[in-house]
């Protein structure tokens, strides 16, 4: 298999994870009839963001690299907050 084909598959996999987070958020919000951001949203965001960052680095796209690296920092920060809340027992 050619490297280009492998990297296209990586890019699509990252995009699928990244897009899946919206489906998770939408379903959770519909169930509660209010805006909900479930924990899985942040993990899918991070997984998709890291994979898309790898793809952007491979493509040498500085705009895409900047956007994904910034997003990954935000996703990690939100996961940190969630874990801290679990540890001190704030979340229900």
Gaussian input, Z-matrix of N, CA and C with variables (Angstrom, degrees):
# hf/3-21g

backbone

0 1
 N
 C     1     B1
 C     2     B2     1     A1
 N     3     B3     2     A2     1     D1
 C     4     B4     3     A3     2     D2
 C     5     B5     4     A4     3     D3
 N     6     B6     5     A5     4     D4
 C     7     B7     6     A6     5     D5
 C     8     B8     7     A7     6     D6
 N     9     B9     8     A8     7     D7
 C    10    B10     9     A9     8     D8
 C    11    B11    10    A10     9     D9
 N    12    B12    11    A11    10    D10
 C    13    B13    12    A12    11    D11
 C    14    B14    13    A13    12    D12
 N    15    B15    14    A14    13    D13
 C    16    B16    15    A15    14    D14
 C    17    B17    16    A16    15    D15
 N    18    B18    17    A17    16    D16
 C    19    B19    18    A18    17    D17
 C    20    B20    19    A19    18    D18
 N    21    B21    20    A20    19    D19
 C    22    B22    21    A21    20    D20
 C    23    B23    22    A22    21    D21
 N    24    B24    23    A23    22    D22
 C    25    B25    24    A24    23    D23
 C    26    B26    25    A25    24    D24
 N    27    B27    26    A26    25    D25
 C    28    B28    27    A27    26    D26
 C    29    B29    28    A28    27    D27
 N    30    B30    29    A29    28    D28
 C    31    B31    30    A30    29    D29
 C    32    B32    31    A31    30    D30
 N    33    B33    32    A32    31    D31
 C    34    B34    33    A33    32    D32
 C    35    B35    34    A34    33    D33
 N    36    B36    35    A35    34    D34
 C    37    B37    36    A36    35    D35
 C    38    B38    37    A37    36    D36
 N    39    B39    38    A38    37    D37
 C    40    B40    39    A39    38    D38
 C    41    B41    40    A40    39    D39
 N    42    B42    41    A41    40    D40
 C    43    B43    42    A42    41    D41
 C    44    B44    43    A43    42    D42
 N    45    B45    44    A44    43    D43
 C    46    B46    45    A45    44    D44
 C    47    B47    46    A46    45    D45
 N    48    B48    47    A47    46    D46
 C    49    B49    48    A48    47    D47
 C    50    B50    49    A49    48    D48
 N    51    B51    50    A50    49    D49
 C    52    B52    51    A51    50    D50
 C    53    B53    52    A52    51    D51
 N    54    B54    53    A53    52    D52
 C    55    B55    54    A54    53    D53
 C    56    B56    55    A55    54    D54
 N    57    B57    56    A56    55    D55
 C    58    B58    57    A57    56    D56
 C    59    B59    58    A58    57    D57
 N    60    B60    59    A59    58    D58
 C    61    B61    60    A60    59    D59
 C    62    B62    61    A61    60    D60
 N    63    B63    62    A62    61    D61
 C    64    B64    63    A63    62    D62
 C    65    B65    64    A64    63    D63
 N    66    B66    65    A65    64    D64
 C    67    B67    66    A66    65    D65
 C    68    B68    67    A67    66    D66
 N    69    B69    68    A68    67    D67
 C    70    B70    69    A69    68    D68
 C    71    B71    70    A70    69    D69
 N    72    B72    71    A71    70    D70
 C    73    B73    72    A72    71    D71
 C    74    B74    73    A73    72    D72
 N    75    B75    74    A74    73    D73
 C    76    B76    75    A75    74    D74
 C    77    B77    76    A76    75    D75
 N    78    B78    77    A77    76    D76
 C    79    B79    78    A78    77    D77
 C    80    B80    79    A79    78    D78
 N    81    B81    80    A80    79    D79
 C    82    B82    81    A81    80    D80
 C    83    B83    82    A82    81    D81
 N    84    B84    83    A83    82    D82
 C    85    B85    84    A84    83    D83
 C    86    B86    85    A85    84    D84
 N    87    B87    86    A86    85    D85
 C    88    B88    87    A87    86    D86
 C    89    B89    88    A88    87    D87
 N    90    B90    89    A89    88    D88
 C    91    B91    90    A90    89    D89
 C    92    B92    91    A91    90    D90
 N    93    B93    92    A92    91    D91
 C    94    B94    93    A93    92    D92
 C    95    B95    94    A94    93    D93
 N    96    B96    95    A95    94    D94
 C    97    B97    96    A96    95    D95
 C    98    B98    97    A97    96    D96
 N    99    B99    98    A98    97    D97
 C   100   B100    99    A99    98    D98
 C   101   B101   100   A100    99    D99
 N   102   B102   101   A101   100   D100
 C   103   B103   102   A102   101   D101
 C   104   B104   103   A103   102   D102
 N   105   B105   104   A104   103   D103
 C   106   B106   105   A105   104   D104
 C   107   B107   106   A106   105   D105
 N   108   B108   107   A107   106   D106
 C   109   B109   108   A108   107   D107
 C   110   B110   109   A109   108   D108
 N   111   B111   110   A110   109   D109
 C   112   B112   111   A111   110   D110
 C   113   B113   112   A112   111   D111
 N   114   B114   113   A113   112   D112
 C   115   B115   114   A114   113   D113
 C   116   B116   115   A115   114   D114
 N   117   B117   116   A116   115   D115
 C   118   B118   117   A117   116   D116
 C   119   B119   118   A118   117   D117
 N   120   B120   119   A119   118   D118
 C   121   B121   120   A120   119   D119
 C   122   B122   121   A121   120   D120
 N   123   B123   122   A122   121   D121
 C   124   B124   123   A123   122   D122
 C   125   B125   124   A124   123   D123
 N   126   B126   125   A125   124   D124
 C   127   B127   126   A126   125   D125
 C   128   B128   127   A127   126   D126
 N   129   B129   128   A128   127   D127
 C   130   B130   129   A129   128   D128
 C   131   B131   130   A130   129   D129
 N   132   B132   131   A131   130   D130
 C   133   B133   132   A132   131   D131
 C   134   B134   133   A133   132   D132
 N   135   B135   134   A134   133   D133
 C   136   B136   135   A135   134   D134
 C   137   B137   136   A136   135   D135
 N   138   B138   137   A137   136   D136
 C   139   B139   138   A138   137   D137
 C   140   B140   139   A139   138   D138
 N   141   B141   140   A140   139   D139
 C   142   B142   141   A141   140   D140
 C   143   B143   142   A142   141   D141
 N   144   B144   143   A143   142   D142
 C   145   B145   144   A144   143   D143
 C   146   B146   145   A145   144   D144
 N   147   B147   146   A146   145   D145
 C   148   B148   147   A147   146   D146
 C   149   B149   148   A148   147   D147
 N   150   B150   149   A149   148   D148
 C   151   B151   150   A150   149   D149
 C   152   B152   151   A151   150   D150
 N   153   B153   152   A152   151   D151
 C   154   B154   153   A153   152   D152
 C   155   B155   154   A154   153   D153
 N   156   B156   155   A155   154   D154
 C   157   B157   156   A156   155   D155
 C   158   B158   157   A157   156   D156
 N   159   B159   158   A158   157   D157
 C   160   B160   159   A159   158   D158
 C   161   B161   160   A160   159   D159
 N   162   B162   161   A161   160   D160
 C   163   B163   162   A162   161   D161
 C   164   B164   163   A163   162   D162
 N   165   B165   164   A164   163   D163
 C   166   B166   165   A165   164   D164
 C   167   B167   166   A166   165   D165
 N   168   B168   167   A167   166   D166
 C   169   B169   168   A168   167   D167
 C   170   B170   169   A169   168   D168
 N   171   B171   170   A170   169   D169
 C   172   B172   171   A171   170   D170
 C   173   B173   172   A172   171   D171
 N   174   B174   173   A173   172   D172
 C   175   B175   174   A174   173   D173
 C   176   B176   175   A175   174   D174
 N   177   B177   176   A176   175   D175
 C   178   B178   177   A177   176   D176
 C   179   B179   178   A178   177   D177
 N   180   B180   179   A179   178   D178
 C   181   B181   180   A180   179   D179
 C   182   B182   181   A181   180   D180
 N   183   B183   182   A182   181   D181
 C   184   B184   183   A183   182   D182
 C   185   B185   184   A184   183   D183
 N   186   B186   185   A185   184   D184
 C   187   B187   186   A186   185   D185
 C   188   B188   187   A187   186   D186
 N   189   B189   188   A188   187   D187
 C   190   B190   189   A189   188   D188
 C   191   B191   190   A190   189   D189
 N   192   B192   191   A191   190   D190
 C   193   B193   192   A192   191   D191
 C   194   B194   193   A193   192   D192
 N   195   B195   194   A194   193   D193
 C   196   B196   195   A195   194   D194
 C   197   B197   196   A196   195   D195
 N   198   B198   197   A197   196   D196
 C   199   B199   198   A198   197   D197
 C   200   B200   199   A199   198   D198
 N   201   B201   200   A200   199   D199
 C   202   B202   201   A201   200   D200
 C   203   B203   202   A202   201   D201
 N   204   B204   203   A203   202   D202
 C   205   B205   204   A204   203   D203
 C   206   B206   205   A205   204   D204
 N   207   B207   206   A206   205   D205
 C   208   B208   207   A207   206   D206
 C   209   B209   208   A208   207   D207
 N   210   B210   209   A209   208   D208
 C   211   B211   210   A210   209   D209
 C   212   B212   211   A211   210   D210
 N   213   B213   212   A212   211   D211
 C   214   B214   213   A213   212   D212
 C   215   B215   214   A214   213   D213
 N   216   B216   215   A215   214   D214
 C   217   B217   216   A216   215   D215
 C   218   B218   217   A217   216   D216
 N   219   B219   218   A218   217   D217
 C   220   B220   219   A219   218   D218
 C   221   B221   220   A220   219   D219
 N   222   B222   221   A221   220   D220
 C   223   B223   222   A222   221   D221
 C   224   B224   223   A223   222   D222
 N   225   B225   224   A224   223   D223
 C   226   B226   225   A225   224   D224
 C   227   B227   226   A226   225   D225
 N   228   B228   227   A227   226   D226
 C   229   B229   228   A228   227   D227
 C   230   B230   229   A229   228   D228
 N   231   B231   230   A230   229   D229
 C   232   B232   231   A231   230   D230
 C   233   B233   232   A232   231   D231
 N   234   B234   233   A233   232   D232
 C   235   B235   234   A234   233   D233
 C   236   B236   235   A235   234   D234
 N   237   B237   236   A236   235   D235
 C   238   B238   237   A237   236   D236
 C   239   B239   238   A238   237   D237
 N   240   B240   239   A239   238   D238
 C   241   B241   240   A240   239   D239
 C   242   B242   241   A241   240   D240
 N   243   B243   242   A242   241   D241
 C   244   B244   243   A243   242   D242
 C   245   B245   244   A244   243   D243
 N   246   B246   245   A245   244   D244
 C   247   B247   246   A246   245   D245
 C   248   B248   247   A247   246   D246
 N   249   B249   248   A248   247   D247
 C   250   B250   249   A249   248   D248
 C   251   B251   250   A250   249   D249
 N   252   B252   251   A251   250   D250
 C   253   B253   252   A252   251   D251
 C   254   B254   253   A253   252   D252
 N   255   B255   254   A254   253   D253
 C   256   B256   255   A255   254   D254
 C   257   B257   256   A256   255   D255
 N   258   B258   257   A257   256   D256
 C   259   B259   258   A258   257   D257
 C   260   B260   259   A259   258   D258
 N   261   B261   260   A260   259   D259
 C   262   B262   261   A261   260   D260
 C   263   B263   262   A262   261   D261
 N   264   B264   263   A263   262   D262
 C   265   B265   264   A264   263   D263
 C   266   B266   265   A265   264   D264
 N   267   B267   266   A266   265   D265
 C   268   B268   267   A267   266   D266
 C   269   B269   268   A268   267   D267
 N   270   B270   269   A269   268   D268
 C   271   B271   270   A270   269   D269
 C   272   B272   271   A271   270   D270
 N   273   B273   272   A272   271   D271
 C   274   B274   273   A273   272   D272
 C   275   B275   274   A274   273   D273

   B1=1.4546
   B2=1.5293
   B3=1.2898
   B4=1.4591
   B5=1.5329
   B6=1.3370
   B7=1.4615
   B8=1.5222
   B9=1.3174
   B10=1.4621
   B11=1.5305
   B12=1.3161
   B13=1.4703
   B14=1.5236
   B15=1.3219
   B16=1.4657
   B17=1.5255
   B18=1.3336
   B19=1.4559
   B20=1.5260
   B21=1.3132
   B22=1.4689
   B23=1.5236
   B24=1.3218
   B25=1.4672
   B26=1.5288
   B27=1.3255
   B28=1.4685
   B29=1.5233
   B30=1.3149
   B31=1.4583
   B32=1.5264
   B33=1.3223
   B34=1.4644
   B35=1.5301
   B36=1.3306
   B37=1.4701
   B38=1.5260
   B39=1.3234
   B40=1.4598
   B41=1.5102
   B42=1.3163
   B43=1.4603
   B44=1.5173
   B45=1.3329
   B46=1.4705
   B47=1.5324
   B48=1.3356
   B49=1.4646
   B50=1.5252
   B51=1.3052
   B52=1.4556
   B53=1.5266
   B54=1.3142
   B55=1.4707
   B56=1.5174
   B57=1.3320
   B58=1.4550
   B59=1.5138
   B60=1.3119
   B61=1.4588
   B62=1.5167
   B63=1.3332
   B64=1.4619
   B65=1.5294
   B66=1.3165
   B67=1.4621
   B68=1.5296
   B69=1.3230
   B70=1.4669
   B71=1.5364
   B72=1.3201
   B73=1.4619
   B74=1.5233
   B75=1.3055
   B76=1.4598
   B77=1.5334
   B78=1.3380
   B79=1.4686
   B80=1.5296
   B81=1.3336
   B82=1.4681
   B83=1.5253
   B84=1.3247
   B85=1.4645
   B86=1.5170
   B87=1.3279
   B88=1.4665
   B89=1.5254
   B90=1.3163
   B91=1.4697
   B92=1.5209
   B93=1.3333
   B94=1.4677
   B95=1.5248
   B96=1.3227
   B97=1.4711
   B98=1.5362
   B99=1.3314
   B100=1.4622
   B101=1.5230
   B102=1.2959
   B103=1.4589
   B104=1.5298
   B105=1.3103
   B106=1.4675
   B107=1.5252
   B108=1.3141
   B109=1.4625
   B110=1.5296
   B111=1.3437
   B112=1.4636
   B113=1.5328
   B114=1.3162
   B115=1.4617
   B116=1.5263
   B117=1.3238
   B118=1.4738
   B119=1.5318
   B120=1.3121
   B121=1.4647
   B122=1.5238
   B123=1.3372
   B124=1.4639
   B125=1.5209
   B126=1.3275
   B127=1.4674
   B128=1.5319
   B129=1.3247
   B130=1.4657
   B131=1.5269
   B132=1.3335
   B133=1.4648
   B134=1.5216
   B135=1.3261
   B136=1.4614
   B137=1.5225
   B138=1.3257
   B139=1.4689
   B140=1.5209
   B141=1.3172
   B142=1.4609
   B143=1.5143
   B144=1.3375
   B145=1.4548
   B146=1.5182
   B147=1.3318
   B148=1.4677
   B149=1.5236
   B150=1.3284
   B151=1.4628
   B152=1.5313
   B153=1.3265
   B154=1.4651
   B155=1.5294
   B156=1.3285
   B157=1.4608
   B158=1.5291
   B159=1.3343
   B160=1.4764
   B161=1.5280
   B162=1.3116
   B163=1.4626
   B164=1.5316
   B165=1.3324
   B166=1.4684
   B167=1.5285
   B168=1.3253
   B169=1.4691
   B170=1.5189
   B171=1.3283
   B172=1.4637
   B173=1.5275
   B174=1.3282
   B175=1.4694
   B176=1.5344
   B177=1.3093
   B178=1.4694
   B179=1.5296
   B180=1.3310
   B181=1.4657
   B182=1.5267
   B183=1.3398
   B184=1.4684
   B185=1.5338
   B186=1.3138
   B187=1.4640
   B188=1.5263
   B189=1.3001
   B190=1.4619
   B191=1.5328
   B192=1.3205
   B193=1.4662
   B194=1.5324
   B195=1.3150
   B196=1.4669
   B197=1.5250
   B198=1.3096
   B199=1.4656
   B200=1.5136
   B201=1.3167
   B202=1.4675
   B203=1.5277
   B204=1.3253
   B205=1.4664
   B206=1.5337
   B207=1.3247
   B208=1.4626
   B209=1.5213
   B210=1.3231
   B211=1.4652
   B212=1.5173
   B213=1.3286
   B214=1.4743
   B215=1.5217
   B216=1.3279
   B217=1.4589
   B218=1.5341
   B219=1.3214
   B220=1.4670
   B221=1.5259
   B222=1.3318
   B223=1.4667
   B224=1.5273
   B225=1.3358
   B226=1.4665
   B227=1.5311
   B228=1.2988
   B229=1.4625
   B230=1.5261
   B231=1.3297
   B232=1.4624
   B233=1.5199
   B234=1.3221
   B235=1.4708
   B236=1.5301
   B237=1.3195
   B238=1.4714
   B239=1.5288
   B240=1.3378
   B241=1.4602
   B242=1.5277
   B243=1.3334
   B244=1.4665
   B245=1.5236
   B246=1.3287
   B247=1.4689
   B248=1.5231
   B249=1.3297
   B250=1.4606
   B251=1.5248
   B252=1.3343
   B253=1.4659
   B254=1.5234
   B255=1.3236
   B256=1.4735
   B257=1.5264
   B258=1.3300
   B259=1.4646
   B260=1.5313
   B261=1.3256
   B262=1.4634
   B263=1.5324
   B264=1.3382
   B265=1.4568
   B266=1.5165
   B267=1.3207
   B268=1.4619
   B269=1.5212
   B270=1.3187
   B271=1.4828
   B272=1.5265
   B273=1.3390
   B274=1.4740
   B275=1.5058
   A1=108.28
   A2=116.67
   A3=121.67
   A4=111.07
   A5=115.62
   A6=120.15
   A7=111.59
   A8=117.28
   A9=120.36
   A10=110.76
   A11=116.96
   A12=121.38
   A13=110.30
   A14=116.69
   A15=120.74
   A16=109.82
   A17=116.88
   A18=119.79
   A19=112.20
   A20=117.39
   A21=119.11
   A22=109.94
   A23=116.78
   A24=120.69
   A25=110.55
   A26=117.53
   A27=121.46
   A28=109.82
   A29=117.05
   A30=121.26
   A31=112.51
   A32=116.42
   A33=120.02
   A34=111.79
   A35=117.31
   A36=120.45
   A37=110.31
   A38=116.40
   A39=119.94
   A40=111.92
   A41=116.68
   A42=120.71
   A43=111.36
   A44=117.46
   A45=121.07
   A46=110.63
   A47=117.33
   A48=120.56
   A49=110.38
   A50=115.37
   A51=121.16
   A52=110.17
   A53=117.91
   A54=122.01
   A55=111.43
   A56=117.14
   A57=121.35
   A58=112.97
   A59=116.40
   A60=119.61
   A61=111.40
   A62=117.99
   A63=120.40
   A64=110.94
   A65=116.37
   A66=120.48
   A67=110.19
   A68=117.13
   A69=121.86
   A70=110.30
   A71=116.30
   A72=120.42
   A73=111.04
   A74=116.97
   A75=121.39
   A76=110.66
   A77=117.06
   A78=121.34
   A79=110.32
   A80=117.04
   A81=120.44
   A82=111.05
   A83=117.37
   A84=121.03
   A85=111.66
   A86=116.88
   A87=120.05
   A88=110.91
   A89=117.46
   A90=120.52
   A91=111.58
   A92=116.67
   A93=121.61
   A94=112.82
   A95=116.63
   A96=122.34
   A97=111.22
   A98=115.90
   A99=123.02
   A100=107.72
   A101=116.57
   A102=120.80
   A103=110.52
   A104=115.80
   A105=122.94
   A106=108.09
   A107=116.38
   A108=121.15
   A109=106.61
   A110=116.95
   A111=119.90
   A112=111.74
   A113=115.07
   A114=121.64
   A115=111.53
   A116=117.59
   A117=121.43
   A118=111.37
   A119=117.54
   A120=121.90
   A121=110.51
   A122=116.34
   A123=120.71
   A124=111.72
   A125=117.31
   A126=119.81
   A127=111.22
   A128=117.14
   A129=119.95
   A130=110.27
   A131=116.35
   A132=120.03
   A133=110.55
   A134=116.61
   A135=120.64
   A136=110.96
   A137=117.18
   A138=120.26
   A139=112.00
   A140=115.89
   A141=119.65
   A142=112.11
   A143=116.75
   A144=121.06
   A145=112.75
   A146=116.64
   A147=120.67
   A148=110.50
   A149=116.64
   A150=120.06
   A151=110.32
   A152=116.97
   A153=119.69
   A154=111.46
   A155=117.30
   A156=120.13
   A157=110.32
   A158=116.50
   A159=120.03
   A160=110.03
   A161=116.37
   A162=120.93
   A163=110.75
   A164=116.69
   A165=120.79
   A166=110.97
   A167=116.35
   A168=120.11
   A169=109.75
   A170=116.55
   A171=120.30
   A172=110.65
   A173=116.75
   A174=121.41
   A175=112.10
   A176=116.43
   A177=122.64
   A178=111.84
   A179=114.55
   A180=121.37
   A181=108.61
   A182=117.94
   A183=119.98
   A184=113.86
   A185=118.58
   A186=121.12
   A187=109.67
   A188=116.49
   A189=123.31
   A190=110.17
   A191=117.77
   A192=122.38
   A193=109.76
   A194=116.67
   A195=120.69
   A196=110.88
   A197=117.06
   A198=120.68
   A199=112.72
   A200=116.84
   A201=119.88
   A202=112.08
   A203=117.58
   A204=118.68
   A205=110.54
   A206=117.59
   A207=121.08
   A208=110.17
   A209=116.38
   A210=120.76
   A211=111.88
   A212=117.43
   A213=121.15
   A214=110.93
   A215=117.27
   A216=120.45
   A217=110.42
   A218=117.24
   A219=121.72
   A220=110.64
   A221=117.58
   A222=120.42
   A223=110.60
   A224=116.84
   A225=120.58
   A226=110.96
   A227=116.55
   A228=120.82
   A229=110.59
   A230=117.64
   A231=120.26
   A232=111.38
   A233=117.76
   A234=121.03
   A235=109.68
   A236=117.26
   A237=121.30
   A238=110.26
   A239=117.30
   A240=120.83
   A241=111.30
   A242=117.13
   A243=120.74
   A244=111.34
   A245=116.28
   A246=120.04
   A247=111.54
   A248=116.49
   A249=119.96
   A250=110.71
   A251=116.32
   A252=120.26
   A253=111.20
   A254=116.98
   A255=120.49
   A256=110.39
   A257=115.68
   A258=121.20
   A259=111.65
   A260=117.29
   A261=119.43
   A262=111.94
   A263=116.55
   A264=120.96
   A265=115.41
   A266=117.68
   A267=120.56
   A268=111.77
   A269=116.26
   A270=119.98
   A271=109.82
   A272=116.46
   A273=119.35
   A274=112.41
   D1=137.09
   D2=-179.79
   D3=-72.28
   D4=149.63
   D5=178.86
   D6=-59.53
   D7=-38.53
   D8=-179.83
   D9=-60.23
   D10=-40.76
   D11=179.13
   D12=-66.44
   D13=-40.95
   D14=178.31
   D15=-62.34
   D16=-45.50
   D17=-178.90
   D18=-68.15
   D19=-31.84
   D20=173.86
   D21=-64.29
   D22=-41.18
   D23=177.51
   D24=-63.56
   D25=-40.69
   D26=176.87
   D27=-61.43
   D28=-46.71
   D29=179.17
   D30=-59.72
   D31=-44.35
   D32=178.66
   D33=-67.65
   D34=-36.49
   D35=177.75
   D36=-63.81
   D37=-44.91
   D38=177.14
   D39=-61.45
   D40=-42.40
   D41=179.31
   D42=-65.63
   D43=-36.63
   D44=178.21
   D45=-64.10
   D46=-45.28
   D47=177.06
   D48=-62.24
   D49=-45.83
   D50=-177.91
   D51=-61.65
   D52=-41.38
   D53=179.38
   D54=-72.26
   D55=-32.54
   D56=-179.47
   D57=-60.36
   D58=-27.52
   D59=-179.51
   D60=-63.84
   D61=-33.84
   D62=178.70
   D63=-68.37
   D64=-37.50
   D65=176.91
   D66=-63.24
   D67=-45.13
   D68=178.64
   D69=-60.60
   D70=-44.95
   D71=-178.66
   D72=-66.02
   D73=-41.96
   D74=-179.30
   D75=-63.14
   D76=-47.33
   D77=-179.34
   D78=-61.73
   D79=-45.03
   D80=179.70
   D81=-61.87
   D82=-41.40
   D83=179.74
   D84=-67.70
   D85=-40.18
   D86=178.70
   D87=-63.46
   D88=-39.15
   D89=179.83
   D90=-64.15
   D91=-39.85
   D92=-177.08
   D93=-91.08
   D94=-11.49
   D95=-177.52
   D96=59.84
   D97=33.32
   D98=174.27
   D99=-158.66
   D100=165.72
   D101=-177.89
   D102=-69.76
   D103=121.64
   D104=-179.30
   D105=-127.94
   D106=137.42
   D107=172.32
   D108=-118.89
   D109=95.82
   D110=-177.76
   D111=-71.50
   D112=159.21
   D113=179.82
   D114=-55.79
   D115=-38.28
   D116=-179.25
   D117=-59.50
   D118=-29.36
   D119=178.14
   D120=-56.12
   D121=-45.01
   D122=-176.84
   D123=-72.11
   D124=-35.71
   D125=178.34
   D126=-70.16
   D127=-40.09
   D128=175.31
   D129=-65.98
   D130=-38.40
   D131=177.19
   D132=-60.44
   D133=-46.66
   D134=-179.20
   D135=-65.71
   D136=-47.08
   D137=179.81
   D138=-59.77
   D139=-49.02
   D140=178.49
   D141=-65.19
   D142=-39.27
   D143=-179.70
   D144=-64.49
   D145=-42.53
   D146=179.51
   D147=-65.53
   D148=-43.89
   D149=179.71
   D150=-65.48
   D151=-42.64
   D152=177.92
   D153=-67.30
   D154=-32.56
   D155=175.42
   D156=-63.81
   D157=-43.68
   D158=177.15
   D159=-59.71
   D160=-43.08
   D161=178.60
   D162=-63.33
   D163=-42.88
   D164=179.85
   D165=-63.67
   D166=-39.07
   D167=177.54
   D168=-64.48
   D169=-43.91
   D170=177.35
   D171=-58.87
   D172=-41.42
   D173=-178.86
   D174=-78.68
   D175=-10.03
   D176=-178.83
   D177=57.36
   D178=46.78
   D179=-178.80
   D180=-104.11
   D181=101.36
   D182=-174.46
   D183=-63.48
   D184=-32.00
   D185=179.13
   D186=-67.91
   D187=-47.05
   D188=179.43
   D189=-65.11
   D190=-40.03
   D191=178.51
   D192=-62.32
   D193=-46.93
   D194=-179.66
   D195=-61.97
   D196=-45.82
   D197=-178.89
   D198=-63.56
   D199=-45.69
   D200=-177.80
   D201=-71.34
   D202=-38.25
   D203=-179.91
   D204=-67.04
   D205=-38.13
   D206=176.47
   D207=-64.39
   D208=-45.09
   D209=178.70
   D210=-60.49
   D211=-43.08
   D212=-179.53
   D213=-60.22
   D214=-39.88
   D215=176.96
   D216=-60.36
   D217=-44.80
   D218=-179.49
   D219=-64.50
   D220=-42.10
   D221=179.84
   D222=-64.19
   D223=-43.57
   D224=177.62
   D225=-61.36
   D226=-40.01
   D227=-179.62
   D228=-64.39
   D229=-42.67
   D230=178.37
   D231=-66.71
   D232=-38.46
   D233=176.10
   D234=-63.42
   D235=-40.35
   D236=175.94
   D237=-58.05
   D238=-47.22
   D239=179.38
   D240=-61.04
   D241=-42.84
   D242=178.46
   D243=-61.05
   D244=-45.81
   D245=-179.56
   D246=-65.34
   D247=-38.16
   D248=177.67
   D249=-64.56
   D250=-41.77
   D251=178.54
   D252=-63.59
   D253=-39.83
   D254=177.22
   D255=-62.82
   D256=-42.13
   D257=-176.84
   D258=-64.75
   D259=-39.87
   D260=-178.73
   D261=-94.46
   D262=0.75
   D263=173.41
   D264=77.39
   D265=30.05
   D266=-179.30
   D267=-80.80
   D268=-40.19
   D269=-177.06
   D270=-74.50
   D271=142.80
   D272=177.26
   D273=-70.60

